[in-house]
Amino acid sequence: EGTTAAVLEFREKWYTRETLLDIAEHGVESVRVPFGYWITVDNESEAYPHIRGRGLGYLDDVVGWAEAANLSVVLDLHGAPGSQSGEQQSGYLSHSWEQGDWDAEGSLRAIEAVAQRYAGRECVIGVELLNEPLLDASRVLDFYQRGAEAVRRHMGEEVAVIINLYEAQSIPTHAWASFNWLPAAHHPNIVYDIHLY
């Protein structure tokens, strides 16, 4: 109970309206906002072992503050159910993680919830479908297709669908497969995000 209270207090105080205003005053024009799938579910038991708290209320705050500060927003599914990597940035560090642990359907539900909730919010310029996935193209392409369709269905073509190409050795495979799977003629405004460390 003490840990839960500490996490909730941290969430309420770490980023505030003043934080976004300060960012804008320093010349930043856009913010990438990571979120875990657990804030999109209906109750705390579905979020376990993560702490749901106010759920999408946290994103509501940031989107509202960004609008007030004239910042644009990219919403980023940073932590997917079952983890997309087994690495700490996914919200679930596991040395025994396997690709089959990732829940594509649960990830799609999180994208659908966010796309539907923030449809029509002019400050939202992009939705990143997964952060730094360690997933083979064969495992993730159907999710990318369906995730792109969910964003388009609710948010239209003016909101970018962002696909993260994380592992350098998989970039050619992902890019080739994705360009064929998500051709620009059918899916305009697709952005590829490459993280090189």
MODELLER restraints for C-alpha pairs under 7 A, 6 or more apart:
rsr = mdl.restraints
at = mdl.atoms
rsr.add(forms.Gaussian(group=physical.xy_distance, feature=features.Distance(at['CA:4:A'], at['CA:51:A']), mean=7.00, stdev=0.5))
rsr.add(forms.Gaussian(group=physical.xy_distance, feature=features.Distance(at['CA:8:A'], at['CA:53:A']), mean=6.62, stdev=0.5))
rsr.add(forms.Gaussian(group=physical.xy_distance, feature=features.Distance(at['CA:17:A'], at['CA:65:A']), mean=5.25, stdev=0.5))
rsr.add(forms.Gaussian(group=physical.xy_distance, feature=features.Distance(at['CA:20:A'], at['CA:65:A']), mean=6.39, stdev=0.5))
rsr.add(forms.Gaussian(group=physical.xy_distance, feature=features.Distance(at['CA:20:A'], at['CA:66:A']), mean=6.20, stdev=0.5))
rsr.add(forms.Gaussian(group=physical.xy_distance, feature=features.Distance(at['CA:20:A'], at['CA:69:A']), mean=6.47, stdev=0.5))
rsr.add(forms.Gaussian(group=physical.xy_distance, feature=features.Distance(at['CA:21:A'], at['CA:69:A']), mean=5.29, stdev=0.5))
rsr.add(forms.Gaussian(group=physical.xy_distance, feature=features.Distance(at['CA:24:A'], at['CA:69:A']), mean=6.21, stdev=0.5))
rsr.add(forms.Gaussian(group=physical.xy_distance, feature=features.Distance(at['CA:24:A'], at['CA:71:A']), mean=6.74, stdev=0.5))
rsr.add(forms.Gaussian(group=physical.xy_distance, feature=features.Distance(at['CA:29:A'], at['CA:71:A']), mean=5.14, stdev=0.5))
rsr.add(forms.Gaussian(group=physical.xy_distance, feature=features.Distance(at['CA:29:A'], at['CA:72:A']), mean=6.37, stdev=0.5))
rsr.add(forms.Gaussian(group=physical.xy_distance, feature=features.Distance(at['CA:30:A'], at['CA:71:A']), mean=5.11, stdev=0.5))
rsr.add(forms.Gaussian(group=physical.xy_distance, feature=features.Distance(at['CA:30:A'], at['CA:72:A']), mean=4.47, stdev=0.5))
rsr.add(forms.Gaussian(group=physical.xy_distance, feature=features.Distance(at['CA:30:A'], at['CA:73:A']), mean=5.63, stdev=0.5))
rsr.add(forms.Gaussian(group=physical.xy_distance, feature=features.Distance(at['CA:31:A'], at['CA:71:A']), mean=6.99, stdev=0.5))
rsr.add(forms.Gaussian(group=physical.xy_distance, feature=features.Distance(at['CA:31:A'], at['CA:72:A']), mean=6.36, stdev=0.5))
rsr.add(forms.Gaussian(group=physical.xy_distance, feature=features.Distance(at['CA:31:A'], at['CA:73:A']), mean=5.07, stdev=0.5))
rsr.add(forms.Gaussian(group=physical.xy_distance, feature=features.Distance(at['CA:31:A'], at['CA:74:A']), mean=6.28, stdev=0.5))
rsr.add(forms.Gaussian(group=physical.xy_distance, feature=features.Distance(at['CA:32:A'], at['CA:73:A']), mean=5.86, stdev=0.5))
rsr.add(forms.Gaussian(group=physical.xy_distance, feature=features.Distance(at['CA:32:A'], at['CA:74:A']), mean=4.62, stdev=0.5))
rsr.add(forms.Gaussian(group=physical.xy_distance, feature=features.Distance(at['CA:32:A'], at['CA:75:A']), mean=6.07, stdev=0.5))
rsr.add(forms.Gaussian(group=physical.xy_distance, feature=features.Distance(at['CA:32:A'], at['CA:76:A']), mean=6.78, stdev=0.5))
rsr.add(forms.Gaussian(group=physical.xy_distance, feature=features.Distance(at['CA:33:A'], at['CA:73:A']), mean=6.89, stdev=0.5))
rsr.add(forms.Gaussian(group=physical.xy_distance, feature=features.Distance(at['CA:33:A'], at['CA:74:A']), mean=5.99, stdev=0.5))
rsr.add(forms.Gaussian(group=physical.xy_distance, feature=features.Distance(at['CA:33:A'], at['CA:75:A']), mean=5.03, stdev=0.5))
rsr.add(forms.Gaussian(group=physical.xy_distance, feature=features.Distance(at['CA:33:A'], at['CA:76:A']), mean=5.83, stdev=0.5))
rsr.add(forms.Gaussian(group=physical.xy_distance, feature=features.Distance(at['CA:34:A'], at['CA:75:A']), mean=6.18, stdev=0.5))
rsr.add(forms.Gaussian(group=physical.xy_distance, feature=features.Distance(at['CA:34:A'], at['CA:76:A']), mean=4.61, stdev=0.5))
rsr.add(forms.Gaussian(group=physical.xy_distance, feature=features.Distance(at['CA:34:A'], at['CA:77:A']), mean=5.99, stdev=0.5))
rsr.add(forms.Gaussian(group=physical.xy_distance, feature=features.Distance(at['CA:34:A'], at['CA:78:A']), mean=5.23, stdev=0.5))
rsr.add(forms.Gaussian(group=physical.xy_distance, feature=features.Distance(at['CA:35:A'], at['CA:76:A']), mean=6.10, stdev=0.5))
rsr.add(forms.Gaussian(group=physical.xy_distance, feature=features.Distance(at['CA:35:A'], at['CA:77:A']), mean=5.35, stdev=0.5))
rsr.add(forms.Gaussian(group=physical.xy_distance, feature=features.Distance(at['CA:35:A'], at['CA:78:A']), mean=5.40, stdev=0.5))
rsr.add(forms.Gaussian(group=physical.xy_distance, feature=features.Distance(at['CA:35:A'], at['CA:79:A']), mean=6.58, stdev=0.5))
rsr.add(forms.Gaussian(group=physical.xy_distance, feature=features.Distance(at['CA:36:A'], at['CA:77:A']), mean=6.08, stdev=0.5))
rsr.add(forms.Gaussian(group=physical.xy_distance, feature=features.Distance(at['CA:36:A'], at['CA:78:A']), mean=5.62, stdev=0.5))
rsr.add(forms.Gaussian(group=physical.xy_distance, feature=features.Distance(at['CA:36:A'], at['CA:79:A']), mean=4.28, stdev=0.5))
rsr.add(forms.Gaussian(group=physical.xy_distance, feature=features.Distance(at['CA:36:A'], at['CA:80:A']), mean=6.39, stdev=0.5))
rsr.add(forms.Gaussian(group=physical.xy_distance, feature=features.Distance(at['CA:37:A'], at['CA:77:A']), mean=6.87, stdev=0.5))
rsr.add(forms.Gaussian(group=physical.xy_distance, feature=features.Distance(at['CA:37:A'], at['CA:79:A']), mean=5.91, stdev=0.5))
rsr.add(forms.Gaussian(group=physical.xy_distance, feature=features.Distance(at['CA:37:A'], at['CA:80:A']), mean=5.48, stdev=0.5))
rsr.add(forms.Gaussian(group=physical.xy_distance, feature=features.Distance(at['CA:37:A'], at['CA:81:A']), mean=6.39, stdev=0.5))
rsr.add(forms.Gaussian(group=physical.xy_distance, feature=features.Distance(at['CA:37:A'], at['CA:107:A']), mean=6.91, stdev=0.5))
rsr.add(forms.Gaussian(group=physical.xy_distance, feature=features.Distance(at['CA:37:A'], at['CA:110:A']), mean=5.49, stdev=0.5))
rsr.add(forms.Gaussian(group=physical.xy_distance, feature=features.Distance(at['CA:38:A'], at['CA:47:A']), mean=4.56, stdev=0.5))
rsr.add(forms.Gaussian(group=physical.xy_distance, feature=features.Distance(at['CA:38:A'], at['CA:50:A']), mean=6.49, stdev=0.5))
rsr.add(forms.Gaussian(group=physical.xy_distance, feature=features.Distance(at['CA:38:A'], at['CA:52:A']), mean=5.68, stdev=0.5))
rsr.add(forms.Gaussian(group=physical.xy_distance, feature=features.Distance(at['CA:39:A'], at['CA:52:A']), mean=5.01, stdev=0.5))
rsr.add(forms.Gaussian(group=physical.xy_distance, feature=features.Distance(at['CA:39:A'], at['CA:55:A']), mean=3.95, stdev=0.5))
rsr.add(forms.Gaussian(group=physical.xy_distance, feature=features.Distance(at['CA:39:A'], at['CA:56:A']), mean=5.51, stdev=0.5))
rsr.add(forms.Gaussian(group=physical.xy_distance, feature=features.Distance(at['CA:40:A'], at['CA:55:A']), mean=6.03, stdev=0.5))
rsr.add(forms.Gaussian(group=physical.xy_distance, feature=features.Distance(at['CA:40:A'], at['CA:56:A']), mean=5.92, stdev=0.5))
rsr.add(forms.Gaussian(group=physical.xy_distance, feature=features.Distance(at['CA:40:A'], at['CA:110:A']), mean=5.74, stdev=0.5))
rsr.add(forms.Gaussian(group=physical.xy_distance, feature=features.Distance(at['CA:40:A'], at['CA:113:A']), mean=6.54, stdev=0.5))
rsr.add(forms.Gaussian(group=physical.xy_distance, feature=features.Distance(at['CA:41:A'], at['CA:47:A']), mean=6.52, stdev=0.5))
rsr.add(forms.Gaussian(group=physical.xy_distance, feature=features.Distance(at['CA:44:A'], at['CA:51:A']), mean=6.66, stdev=0.5))
rsr.add(forms.Gaussian(group=physical.xy_distance, feature=features.Distance(at['CA:44:A'], at['CA:52:A']), mean=5.53, stdev=0.5))
rsr.add(forms.Gaussian(group=physical.xy_distance, feature=features.Distance(at['CA:66:A'], at['CA:72:A']), mean=6.63, stdev=0.5))
rsr.add(forms.Gaussian(group=physical.xy_distance, feature=features.Distance(at['CA:67:A'], at['CA:123:A']), mean=5.93, stdev=0.5))
rsr.add(forms.Gaussian(group=physical.xy_distance, feature=features.Distance(at['CA:71:A'], at['CA:123:A']), mean=6.63, stdev=0.5))
rsr.add(forms.Gaussian(group=physical.xy_distance, feature=features.Distance(at['CA:72:A'], at['CA:123:A']), mean=4.49, stdev=0.5))
rsr.add(forms.Gaussian(group=physical.xy_distance, feature=features.Distance(at['CA:72:A'], at['CA:124:A']), mean=5.87, stdev=0.5))
rsr.add(forms.Gaussian(group=physical.xy_distance, feature=features.Distance(at['CA:72:A'], at['CA:125:A']), mean=6.31, stdev=0.5))
rsr.add(forms.Gaussian(group=physical.xy_distance, feature=features.Distance(at['CA:73:A'], at['CA:123:A']), mean=5.71, stdev=0.5))
rsr.add(forms.Gaussian(group=physical.xy_distance, feature=features.Distance(at['CA:73:A'], at['CA:124:A']), mean=4.66, stdev=0.5))
rsr.add(forms.Gaussian(group=physical.xy_distance, feature=features.Distance(at['CA:73:A'], at['CA:125:A']), mean=5.83, stdev=0.5))
rsr.add(forms.Gaussian(group=physical.xy_distance, feature=features.Distance(at['CA:73:A'], at['CA:126:A']), mean=6.89, stdev=0.5))
rsr.add(forms.Gaussian(group=physical.xy_distance, feature=features.Distance(at['CA:74:A'], at['CA:124:A']), mean=6.00, stdev=0.5))
rsr.add(forms.Gaussian(group=physical.xy_distance, feature=features.Distance(at['CA:74:A'], at['CA:125:A']), mean=5.85, stdev=0.5))
rsr.add(forms.Gaussian(group=physical.xy_distance, feature=features.Distance(at['CA:74:A'], at['CA:126:A']), mean=4.57, stdev=0.5))
rsr.add(forms.Gaussian(group=physical.xy_distance, feature=features.Distance(at['CA:74:A'], at['CA:127:A']), mean=5.58, stdev=0.5))
rsr.add(forms.Gaussian(group=physical.xy_distance, feature=features.Distance(at['CA:75:A'], at['CA:126:A']), mean=6.32, stdev=0.5))
rsr.add(forms.Gaussian(group=physical.xy_distance, feature=features.Distance(at['CA:75:A'], at['CA:127:A']), mean=4.82, stdev=0.5))
rsr.add(forms.Gaussian(group=physical.xy_distance, feature=features.Distance(at['CA:75:A'], at['CA:128:A']), mean=6.10, stdev=0.5))
rsr.add(forms.Gaussian(group=physical.xy_distance, feature=features.Distance(at['CA:76:A'], at['CA:127:A']), mean=5.84, stdev=0.5))
rsr.add(forms.Gaussian(group=physical.xy_distance, feature=features.Distance(at['CA:76:A'], at['CA:128:A']), mean=4.49, stdev=0.5))
rsr.add(forms.Gaussian(group=physical.xy_distance, feature=features.Distance(at['CA:76:A'], at['CA:129:A']), mean=6.50, stdev=0.5))
rsr.add(forms.Gaussian(group=physical.xy_distance, feature=features.Distance(at['CA:76:A'], at['CA:130:A']), mean=6.72, stdev=0.5))
rsr.add(forms.Gaussian(group=physical.xy_distance, feature=features.Distance(at['CA:76:A'], at['CA:131:A']), mean=6.76, stdev=0.5))
rsr.add(forms.Gaussian(group=physical.xy_distance, feature=features.Distance(at['CA:77:A'], at['CA:128:A']), mean=6.19, stdev=0.5))
rsr.add(forms.Gaussian(group=physical.xy_distance, feature=features.Distance(at['CA:77:A'], at['CA:129:A']), mean=5.76, stdev=0.5))
rsr.add(forms.Gaussian(group=physical.xy_distance, feature=features.Distance(at['CA:77:A'], at['CA:130:A']), mean=5.07, stdev=0.5))
rsr.add(forms.Gaussian(group=physical.xy_distance, feature=features.Distance(at['CA:77:A'], at['CA:131:A']), mean=6.14, stdev=0.5))
rsr.add(forms.Gaussian(group=physical.xy_distance, feature=features.Distance(at['CA:78:A'], at['CA:90:A']), mean=5.68, stdev=0.5))
rsr.add(forms.Gaussian(group=physical.xy_distance, feature=features.Distance(at['CA:78:A'], at['CA:130:A']), mean=6.10, stdev=0.5))
rsr.add(forms.Gaussian(group=physical.xy_distance, feature=features.Distance(at['CA:78:A'], at['CA:131:A']), mean=4.87, stdev=0.5))
rsr.add(forms.Gaussian(group=physical.xy_distance, feature=features.Distance(at['CA:79:A'], at['CA:90:A']), mean=4.13, stdev=0.5))
rsr.add(forms.Gaussian(group=physical.xy_distance, feature=features.Distance(at['CA:79:A'], at['CA:91:A']), mean=5.37, stdev=0.5))
rsr.add(forms.Gaussian(group=physical.xy_distance, feature=features.Distance(at['CA:80:A'], at['CA:90:A']), mean=6.66, stdev=0.5))
rsr.add(forms.Gaussian(group=physical.xy_distance, feature=features.Distance(at['CA:80:A'], at['CA:107:A']), mean=5.54, stdev=0.5))
rsr.add(forms.Gaussian(group=physical.xy_distance, feature=features.Distance(at['CA:81:A'], at['CA:102:A']), mean=6.16, stdev=0.5))
rsr.add(forms.Gaussian(group=physical.xy_distance, feature=features.Distance(at['CA:81:A'], at['CA:103:A']), mean=5.39, stdev=0.5))
rsr.add(forms.Gaussian(group=physical.xy_distance, feature=features.Distance(at['CA:81:A'], at['CA:106:A']), mean=6.03, stdev=0.5))
rsr.add(forms.Gaussian(group=physical.xy_distance, feature=features.Distance(at['CA:81:A'], at['CA:107:A']), mean=6.20, stdev=0.5))
rsr.add(forms.Gaussian(group=physical.xy_distance, feature=features.Distance(at['CA:82:A'], at['CA:101:A']), mean=5.02, stdev=0.5))
rsr.add(forms.Gaussian(group=physical.xy_distance, feature=features.Distance(at['CA:82:A'], at['CA:102:A']), mean=4.32, stdev=0.5))
rsr.add(forms.Gaussian(group=physical.xy_distance, feature=features.Distance(at['CA:82:A'], at['CA:103:A']), mean=5.52, stdev=0.5))
rsr.add(forms.Gaussian(group=physical.xy_distance, feature=features.Distance(at['CA:83:A'], at['CA:90:A']), mean=5.76, stdev=0.5))
rsr.add(forms.Gaussian(group=physical.xy_distance, feature=features.Distance(at['CA:83:A'], at['CA:92:A']), mean=6.09, stdev=0.5))
rsr.add(forms.Gaussian(group=physical.xy_distance, feature=features.Distance(at['CA:83:A'], at['CA:101:A']), mean=6.86, stdev=0.5))
rsr.add(forms.Gaussian(group=physical.xy_distance, feature=features.Distance(at['CA:83:A'], at['CA:102:A']), mean=5.21, stdev=0.5))
rsr.add(forms.Gaussian(group=physical.xy_distance, feature=features.Distance(at['CA:84:A'], at['CA:90:A']), mean=6.69, stdev=0.5))
rsr.add(forms.Gaussian(group=physical.xy_distance, feature=features.Distance(at['CA:84:A'], at['CA:102:A']), mean=5.38, stdev=0.5))
rsr.add(forms.Gaussian(group=physical.xy_distance, feature=features.Distance(at['CA:84:A'], at['CA:133:A']), mean=4.91, stdev=0.5))
rsr.add(forms.Gaussian(group=physical.xy_distance, feature=features.Distance(at['CA:84:A'], at['CA:134:A']), mean=6.16, stdev=0.5))
rsr.add(forms.Gaussian(group=physical.xy_distance, feature=features.Distance(at['CA:84:A'], at['CA:135:A']), mean=6.86, stdev=0.5))
rsr.add(forms.Gaussian(group=physical.xy_distance, feature=features.Distance(at['CA:85:A'], at['CA:133:A']), mean=5.44, stdev=0.5))
rsr.add(forms.Gaussian(group=physical.xy_distance, feature=features.Distance(at['CA:85:A'], at['CA:134:A']), mean=4.84, stdev=0.5))
rsr.add(forms.Gaussian(group=physical.xy_distance, feature=features.Distance(at['CA:86:A'], at['CA:92:A']), mean=5.82, stdev=0.5))
rsr.add(forms.Gaussian(group=physical.xy_distance, feature=features.Distance(at['CA:86:A'], at['CA:93:A']), mean=5.04, stdev=0.5))
rsr.add(forms.Gaussian(group=physical.xy_distance, feature=features.Distance(at['CA:86:A'], at['CA:94:A']), mean=4.90, stdev=0.5))
rsr.add(forms.Gaussian(group=physical.xy_distance, feature=features.Distance(at['CA:86:A'], at['CA:95:A']), mean=6.83, stdev=0.5))
rsr.add(forms.Gaussian(group=physical.xy_distance, feature=features.Distance(at['CA:86:A'], at['CA:97:A']), mean=5.11, stdev=0.5))
rsr.add(forms.Gaussian(group=physical.xy_distance, feature=features.Distance(at['CA:87:A'], at['CA:93:A']), mean=4.70, stdev=0.5))
rsr.add(forms.Gaussian(group=physical.xy_distance, feature=features.Distance(at['CA:87:A'], at['CA:94:A']), mean=6.60, stdev=0.5))
rsr.add(forms.Gaussian(group=physical.xy_distance, feature=features.Distance(at['CA:99:A'], at['CA:135:A']), mean=6.08, stdev=0.5))
rsr.add(forms.Gaussian(group=physical.xy_distance, feature=features.Distance(at['CA:104:A'], at['CA:143:A']), mean=6.28, stdev=0.5))
rsr.add(forms.Gaussian(group=physical.xy_distance, feature=features.Distance(at['CA:108:A'], at['CA:143:A']), mean=6.93, stdev=0.5))
rsr.add(forms.Gaussian(group=physical.xy_distance, feature=features.Distance(at['CA:108:A'], at['CA:147:A']), mean=6.00, stdev=0.5))
rsr.add(forms.Gaussian(group=physical.xy_distance, feature=features.Distance(at['CA:111:A'], at['CA:129:A']), mean=6.91, stdev=0.5))
rsr.add(forms.Gaussian(group=physical.xy_distance, feature=features.Distance(at['CA:111:A'], at['CA:147:A']), mean=6.53, stdev=0.5))
rsr.add(forms.Gaussian(group=physical.xy_distance, feature=features.Distance(at['CA:112:A'], at['CA:150:A']), mean=5.65, stdev=0.5))
rsr.add(forms.Gaussian(group=physical.xy_distance, feature=features.Distance(at['CA:115:A'], at['CA:150:A']), mean=6.91, stdev=0.5))
rsr.add(forms.Gaussian(group=physical.xy_distance, feature=features.Distance(at['CA:115:A'], at['CA:151:A']), mean=5.38, stdev=0.5))
rsr.add(forms.Gaussian(group=physical.xy_distance, feature=features.Distance(at['CA:115:A'], at['CA:154:A']), mean=5.80, stdev=0.5))
rsr.add(forms.Gaussian(group=physical.xy_distance, feature=features.Distance(at['CA:115:A'], at['CA:155:A']), mean=6.36, stdev=0.5))
rsr.add(forms.Gaussian(group=physical.xy_distance, feature=features.Distance(at['CA:116:A'], at['CA:154:A']), mean=5.35, stdev=0.5))
rsr.add(forms.Gaussian(group=physical.xy_distance, feature=features.Distance(at['CA:119:A'], at['CA:154:A']), mean=5.65, stdev=0.5))
rsr.add(forms.Gaussian(group=physical.xy_distance, feature=features.Distance(at['CA:119:A'], at['CA:155:A']), mean=4.79, stdev=0.5))
rsr.add(forms.Gaussian(group=physical.xy_distance, feature=features.Distance(at['CA:120:A'], at['CA:155:A']), mean=6.58, stdev=0.5))
rsr.add(forms.Gaussian(group=physical.xy_distance, feature=features.Distance(at['CA:125:A'], at['CA:159:A']), mean=4.80, stdev=0.5))
rsr.add(forms.Gaussian(group=physical.xy_distance, feature=features.Distance(at['CA:125:A'], at['CA:160:A']), mean=6.08, stdev=0.5))
rsr.add(forms.Gaussian(group=physical.xy_distance, feature=features.Distance(at['CA:126:A'], at['CA:159:A']), mean=4.97, stdev=0.5))
rsr.add(forms.Gaussian(group=physical.xy_distance, feature=features.Distance(at['CA:126:A'], at['CA:160:A']), mean=4.27, stdev=0.5))
rsr.add(forms.Gaussian(group=physical.xy_distance, feature=features.Distance(at['CA:126:A'], at['CA:161:A']), mean=5.80, stdev=0.5))
rsr.add(forms.Gaussian(group=physical.xy_distance, feature=features.Distance(at['CA:126:A'], at['CA:162:A']), mean=6.68, stdev=0.5))
rsr.add(forms.Gaussian(group=physical.xy_distance, feature=features.Distance(at['CA:127:A'], at['CA:160:A']), mean=6.30, stdev=0.5))
rsr.add(forms.Gaussian(group=physical.xy_distance, feature=features.Distance(at['CA:127:A'], at['CA:161:A']), mean=5.30, stdev=0.5))
rsr.add(forms.Gaussian(group=physical.xy_distance, feature=features.Distance(at['CA:127:A'], at['CA:162:A']), mean=5.86, stdev=0.5))
rsr.add(forms.Gaussian(group=physical.xy_distance, feature=features.Distance(at['CA:128:A'], at['CA:161:A']), mean=6.09, stdev=0.5))
rsr.add(forms.Gaussian(group=physical.xy_distance, feature=features.Distance(at['CA:128:A'], at['CA:162:A']), mean=4.31, stdev=0.5))
rsr.add(forms.Gaussian(group=physical.xy_distance, feature=features.Distance(at['CA:128:A'], at['CA:163:A']), mean=6.03, stdev=0.5))
rsr.add(forms.Gaussian(group=physical.xy_distance, feature=features.Distance(at['CA:129:A'], at['CA:147:A']), mean=6.61, stdev=0.5))
rsr.add(forms.Gaussian(group=physical.xy_distance, feature=features.Distance(at['CA:129:A'], at['CA:162:A']), mean=6.18, stdev=0.5))
rsr.add(forms.Gaussian(group=physical.xy_distance, feature=features.Distance(at['CA:129:A'], at['CA:163:A']), mean=6.03, stdev=0.5))
rsr.add(forms.Gaussian(group=physical.xy_distance, feature=features.Distance(at['CA:130:A'], at['CA:163:A']), mean=6.95, stdev=0.5))
rsr.add(forms.Gaussian(group=physical.xy_distance, feature=features.Distance(at['CA:130:A'], at['CA:164:A']), mean=6.44, stdev=0.5))
rsr.add(forms.Gaussian(group=physical.xy_distance, feature=features.Distance(at['CA:131:A'], at['CA:164:A']), mean=6.08, stdev=0.5))
rsr.add(forms.Gaussian(group=physical.xy_distance, feature=features.Distance(at['CA:132:A'], at['CA:164:A']), mean=6.08, stdev=0.5))
rsr.add(forms.Gaussian(group=physical.xy_distance, feature=features.Distance(at['CA:132:A'], at['CA:166:A']), mean=4.99, stdev=0.5))
rsr.add(forms.Gaussian(group=physical.xy_distance, feature=features.Distance(at['CA:133:A'], at['CA:166:A']), mean=6.41, stdev=0.5))
rsr.add(forms.Gaussian(group=physical.xy_distance, feature=features.Distance(at['CA:137:A'], at['CA:174:A']), mean=5.64, stdev=0.5))
rsr.add(forms.Gaussian(group=physical.xy_distance, feature=features.Distance(at['CA:141:A'], at['CA:178:A']), mean=6.99, stdev=0.5))
rsr.add(forms.Gaussian(group=physical.xy_distance, feature=features.Distance(at['CA:145:A'], at['CA:182:A']), mean=6.66, stdev=0.5))
rsr.add(forms.Gaussian(group=physical.xy_distance, feature=features.Distance(at['CA:148:A'], at['CA:161:A']), mean=6.05, stdev=0.5))
rsr.add(forms.Gaussian(group=physical.xy_distance, feature=features.Distance(at['CA:157:A'], at['CA:188:A']), mean=6.64, stdev=0.5))
rsr.add(forms.Gaussian(group=physical.xy_distance, feature=features.Distance(at['CA:157:A'], at['CA:189:A']), mean=6.55, stdev=0.5))
rsr.add(forms.Gaussian(group=physical.xy_distance, feature=features.Distance(at['CA:160:A'], at['CA:189:A']), mean=5.01, stdev=0.5))
rsr.add(forms.Gaussian(group=physical.xy_distance, feature=features.Distance(at['CA:160:A'], at['CA:190:A']), mean=5.69, stdev=0.5))
rsr.add(forms.Gaussian(group=physical.xy_distance, feature=features.Distance(at['CA:160:A'], at['CA:191:A']), mean=6.48, stdev=0.5))
rsr.add(forms.Gaussian(group=physical.xy_distance, feature=features.Distance(at['CA:161:A'], at['CA:189:A']), mean=6.48, stdev=0.5))
rsr.add(forms.Gaussian(group=physical.xy_distance, feature=features.Distance(at['CA:161:A'], at['CA:190:A']), mean=4.90, stdev=0.5))
rsr.add(forms.Gaussian(group=physical.xy_distance, feature=features.Distance(at['CA:161:A'], at['CA:191:A']), mean=6.09, stdev=0.5))
rsr.add(forms.Gaussian(group=physical.xy_distance, feature=features.Distance(at['CA:162:A'], at['CA:190:A']), mean=5.89, stdev=0.5))
rsr.add(forms.Gaussian(group=physical.xy_distance, feature=features.Distance(at['CA:162:A'], at['CA:191:A']), mean=4.65, stdev=0.5))
rsr.add(forms.Gaussian(group=physical.xy_distance, feature=features.Distance(at['CA:162:A'], at['CA:192:A']), mean=5.73, stdev=0.5))
rsr.add(forms.Gaussian(group=physical.xy_distance, feature=features.Distance(at['CA:162:A'], at['CA:193:A']), mean=6.55, stdev=0.5))
rsr.add(forms.Gaussian(group=physical.xy_distance, feature=features.Distance(at['CA:163:A'], at['CA:191:A']), mean=6.21, stdev=0.5))
rsr.add(forms.Gaussian(group=physical.xy_distance, feature=features.Distance(at['CA:163:A'], at['CA:192:A']), mean=4.96, stdev=0.5))
rsr.add(forms.Gaussian(group=physical.xy_distance, feature=features.Distance(at['CA:163:A'], at['CA:193:A']), mean=5.96, stdev=0.5))
rsr.add(forms.Gaussian(group=physical.xy_distance, feature=features.Distance(at['CA:164:A'], at['CA:192:A']), mean=5.83, stdev=0.5))
rsr.add(forms.Gaussian(group=physical.xy_distance, feature=features.Distance(at['CA:164:A'], at['CA:193:A']), mean=4.57, stdev=0.5))
rsr.add(forms.Gaussian(group=physical.xy_distance, feature=features.Distance(at['CA:164:A'], at['CA:194:A']), mean=5.98, stdev=0.5))
rsr.add(forms.Gaussian(group=physical.xy_distance, feature=features.Distance(at['CA:165:A'], at['CA:171:A']), mean=5.81, stdev=0.5))
rsr.add(forms.Gaussian(group=physical.xy_distance, feature=features.Distance(at['CA:165:A'], at['CA:174:A']), mean=6.92, stdev=0.5))
rsr.add(forms.Gaussian(group=physical.xy_distance, feature=features.Distance(at['CA:165:A'], at['CA:192:A']), mean=6.63, stdev=0.5))
rsr.add(forms.Gaussian(group=physical.xy_distance, feature=features.Distance(at['CA:165:A'], at['CA:193:A']), mean=5.93, stdev=0.5))
rsr.add(forms.Gaussian(group=physical.xy_distance, feature=features.Distance(at['CA:165:A'], at['CA:194:A']), mean=5.09, stdev=0.5))
rsr.add(forms.Gaussian(group=physical.xy_distance, feature=features.Distance(at['CA:166:A'], at['CA:194:A']), mean=5.81, stdev=0.5))
rsr.add(forms.Gaussian(group=physical.xy_distance, feature=features.Distance(at['CA:166:A'], at['CA:195:A']), mean=5.50, stdev=0.5))
